Amino acid sequence: MEGFTYLDIFATKGVEYLLVISVLLLFIPFWRMVSRPARAIYQATESIVPAISEWFHLPEEKLYYHQGHGWAMPESGNVVRVGMDDFAQKLVGKIDAIQFPQVGSRVTQGEKGWSLLAGSKSIDMLSPVDGEIIEINKSLLSSPESIGKDPYGQSWLMKVQAPKISANLKNLLSGGLARQWMEGVRESLLARMNYNLGAVSQDGGVLVDGIARNLDRERWDEIAREYFLIS
């Protein structure tokens, strides 16, 4: 037909199509390469999460938890048994000494209740209740490291006469709320592990006790502020 010129779009666009196909062919091995570390990280994280869950336990019956990782268990006559939770003692590791307040002295909820000595580090912990110290666990004076064997039972720290116990308990966590809080603590610890908290796991992914001993002073102060609420 006069004035008509046939245009083969496949011929004119051939170069562009070849370029697109080449880019796609190069992209596939590149994607496989970059996704491999991501898969490895994901798989490693998946194996660590169960280990963290099993690393510390949190009994719910009759126990009330302060977010600074102390606990309170009401007894008769406004007497409260006080201790530190499993997470705290495993974060700190082997405890060389516990500095108790004197019997007859008073503690205040949310303020310093006792101190732990672990290596060169001193760790203040907050009292979960208000009241007067009426007894301390003297067995821990001679063997403070035994606290790790039974932190919710035989290794309680002190007994407090707490006249404001009803008000104090309202500020503490128990039951499902305590479990949700500890899940948040678990996620926080996992996030810190992802940016090199330190030497935190043994062979097989089992976490070591005493992460605190692997940290320098600056990083330990950061951990203490976050988990023990020390200013």
C-alpha positions as CSV (number, residue, x, y, z in Angstrom):
1,M,0.0,0.0,0.0
2,E,1.4,3.4,-1.1
3,G,2.7,5.5,1.8
4,F,2.6,2.7,4.2
5,T,5.8,1.5,5.9
6,Y,5.7,-1.8,7.8
7,L,7.2,-1.5,11.4
8,D,8.3,-4.7,13.2
9,I,8.0,-3.7,16.8
10,F,9.8,-7.0,17.9
11,A,12.8,-6.0,15.7
12,T,12.9,-2.4,16.9
13,K,12.5,-3.3,20.6
14,G,14.7,-6.4,20.6
15,V,17.6,-4.6,22.2
16,E,15.5,-3.4,25.1
17,Y,14.0,-6.8,25.6
18,L,17.4,-8.4,25.7
19,L,18.6,-5.9,28.3
20,V,15.6,-6.6,30.5
21,I,16.1,-10.3,30.3
22,S,19.8,-10.0,31.1
23,V,19.0,-7.9,34.1
24,L,16.5,-10.5,35.4
25,L,18.9,-13.3,34.8
26,L,21.6,-11.5,36.8
27,F,19.2,-10.5,39.6
28,I,18.1,-14.1,40.4
29,P,21.6,-15.3,41.6
30,F,22.1,-12.0,43.3
31,W,18.9,-12.4,45.2
32,R,19.8,-15.9,46.2
33,M,23.1,-14.7,47.5
34,V,21.8,-11.8,49.6
35,S,18.9,-13.7,51.0
36,R,21.1,-16.5,52.3
37,P,22.4,-14.5,55.3
38,A,18.9,-13.3,56.1
39,R,17.7,-16.9,56.2
40,A,20.6,-17.9,58.4
41,I,19.9,-15.0,60.8
42,Y,16.2,-16.0,60.9
43,Q,17.0,-19.6,61.6
44,A,19.4,-18.7,64.3
45,T,16.9,-16.4,66.0
46,E,14.3,-19.1,65.8
47,S,16.6,-21.5,67.7
48,I,17.5,-18.9,70.3
49,V,13.9,-18.0,71.2
50,P,13.0,-21.3,72.8
51,A,16.3,-21.3,74.7
52,I,15.5,-17.9,76.2
53,S,12.0,-19.1,77.1
54,E,13.4,-22.1,79.0
55,W,16.3,-20.1,80.5
56,F,14.3,-18.5,83.3
57,H,10.9,-19.3,84.8
58,L,8.3,-17.2,86.4
59,P,5.9,-18.9,88.9
60,E,2.5,-17.2,89.0
61,E,0.9,-18.6,92.1
62,K,1.0,-16.3,95.2
63,L,3.8,-14.2,93.8
64,Y,3.7,-10.5,92.9
65,Y,6.5,-9.1,90.7
66,H,8.1,-5.7,90.7
67,Q,9.4,-4.5,87.3
68,G,12.8,-4.2,88.8
69,H,12.8,-8.0,89.1
70,G,12.1,-8.3,92.8
71,W,9.1,-10.4,94.0
72,A,6.8,-10.3,97.0
73,M,4.8,-13.2,98.6
74,P,2.3,-12.2,101.3
75,E,2.2,-14.2,104.4
76,S,0.1,-13.8,107.6
77,G,-0.1,-10.6,109.6
78,N,1.0,-8.2,106.8
79,V,4.4,-10.0,106.6
80,V,5.8,-10.2,103.1
81,R,8.5,-12.5,101.9
82,V,10.8,-10.8,99.4
83,G,13.2,-12.1,96.8
84,M,14.7,-11.6,93.4
85,D,13.4,-13.4,90.3
86,D,15.1,-16.0,88.2
87,F,15.8,-13.6,85.4
88,A,17.7,-11.2,87.6
89,Q,19.9,-13.9,89.2
90,K,20.7,-15.4,85.8
91,L,21.4,-12.0,84.2
92,V,23.9,-11.2,87.0
93,G,25.3,-14.7,87.3
94,K,27.3,-16.0,90.3
95,I,26.7,-13.7,93.2
96,D,29.7,-13.1,95.4
97,A,27.9,-11.3,98.2
98,I,24.5,-9.8,99.1
99,Q,24.4,-6.5,101.1
100,F,21.2,-6.6,103.1
101,P,19.6,-3.7,105.0
102,Q,19.8,-4.1,108.8
103,V,16.9,-5.8,110.6
104,G,14.7,-3.0,112.0
105,S,15.5,-0.6,109.1
106,R,12.8,0.4,106.6
107,V,12.5,-0.1,102.9
108,T,10.4,1.8,100.4
109,Q,8.7,0.3,97.3
110,G,10.5,1.3,94.2
111,E,13.7,2.4,96.1
112,K,16.9,0.5,96.9
113,G,16.2,-2.6,98.9
114,W,19.5,-4.6,98.7
115,S,22.7,-4.8,96.6
116,L,24.4,-7.7,94.8
117,L,28.1,-8.0,94.3
118,A,29.2,-9.9,91.3
119,G,32.8,-9.7,90.4
120,S,33.7,-6.0,90.1
121,K,30.1,-5.0,89.7
122,S,27.7,-3.8,92.3
123,I,24.0,-4.0,91.5
124,D,21.3,-2.2,93.5
125,M,17.9,-3.8,93.4
126,L,14.6,-2.2,94.2
127,S,12.3,-3.2,97.1
128,P,8.8,-4.4,95.9
129,V,7.1,-3.3,99.1
130,D,7.2,-0.7,101.9
131,G,7.9,-1.7,105.5
132,E,10.3,-2.7,108.2
133,I,12.8,-5.5,107.8
134,I,12.0,-8.1,110.4
135,E,14.3,-11.0,109.1
136,I,16.9,-11.7,106.5
137,N,17.9,-15.0,105.0
138,K,21.2,-15.5,106.9
139,S,22.1,-18.6,104.9
140,L,22.7,-16.4,101.9
141,L,25.4,-14.4,103.9
142,S,27.7,-17.4,103.8
143,S,26.6,-18.9,100.5
144,P,25.2,-16.1,98.3
145,E,25.8,-18.1,95.1
146,S,23.1,-20.6,96.3
147,I,20.4,-18.1,95.4
148,G,20.4,-19.5,91.8
149,K,19.3,-22.9,93.0
150,D,15.8,-21.9,94.3
151,P,15.2,-18.1,93.9
152,Y,11.4,-18.5,94.7
153,G,11.8,-20.8,97.6
154,Q,14.7,-21.4,100.0
155,S,16.7,-18.5,98.5
156,W,14.2,-15.8,99.6
157,L,16.1,-12.6,100.7
158,M,14.2,-11.0,103.6
159,K,10.9,-10.6,105.4
160,V,9.2,-7.3,105.7
161,Q,6.4,-6.1,107.9
162,A,4.4,-4.2,105.4
163,P,1.4,-2.2,106.7
164,K,0.6,-0.9,103.3
165,I,0.6,-4.3,101.6
166,S,-2.8,-3.9,99.9
167,A,-1.7,-0.7,98.3
168,N,1.8,-2.1,97.5
169,L,0.3,-5.2,95.7
170,K,-1.7,-3.0,93.4
171,N,1.6,-1.6,92.0
172,L,2.9,-5.1,91.3
173,L,2.3,-7.7,88.6
174,S,0.8,-11.1,89.0
175,G,-0.8,-13.9,86.9
176,G,-1.3,-13.2,83.3
177,L,0.0,-9.6,83.5
178,A,3.3,-10.9,85.0
179,R,3.6,-13.4,82.2
180,Q,3.0,-10.7,79.5
181,W,5.6,-8.5,81.2
182,M,8.2,-11.3,81.2
183,E,7.4,-12.0,77.5
184,G,8.3,-8.3,76.9
185,V,11.5,-8.8,78.9
186,R,12.3,-11.8,76.8
187,E,11.8,-9.9,73.5
188,S,14.0,-7.1,74.8
189,L,16.8,-9.4,75.7
190,L,16.6,-11.1,72.3
191,A,16.8,-7.8,70.6
192,R,19.9,-6.9,72.6
193,M,21.5,-10.2,71.7
194,N,21.0,-9.4,68.0
195,Y,23.4,-6.4,68.4
196,N,26.1,-8.3,70.3
197,L,25.2,-8.3,74.0
198,G,28.2,-10.4,74.6
199,A,29.1,-14.0,75.0
200,V,25.6,-15.2,75.9
201,S,25.3,-18.7,74.6
202,Q,27.0,-22.0,75.0
203,D,27.2,-24.7,72.4
204,G,23.7,-25.8,71.4
205,G,22.2,-22.4,72.0
206,V,21.8,-22.7,75.7
207,L,22.3,-19.3,77.3
208,V,25.0,-18.8,79.8
209,D,24.4,-17.4,83.3
210,G,26.0,-14.1,84.2
211,I,25.8,-12.0,81.0
212,A,26.7,-9.1,83.3
213,R,30.3,-10.4,83.7
214,N,30.8,-10.1,79.9
215,L,29.9,-6.4,79.7
216,D,32.1,-3.4,80.2
217,R,31.0,-0.8,82.8
218,E,29.2,1.5,80.3
219,R,27.2,-1.3,78.8
220,W,26.4,-2.8,82.2
221,D,25.1,0.5,83.4
222,E,22.8,0.5,80.4
223,I,21.6,-3.0,81.2
224,A,21.1,-2.1,84.9
225,R,19.0,1.0,84.0
226,E,16.7,-1.0,81.6
227,Y,16.2,-4.2,83.6
228,F,16.7,-3.2,87.2
229,L,15.3,0.4,86.8
230,I,18.3,1.9,88.5
231,S,18.8,5.6,87.7
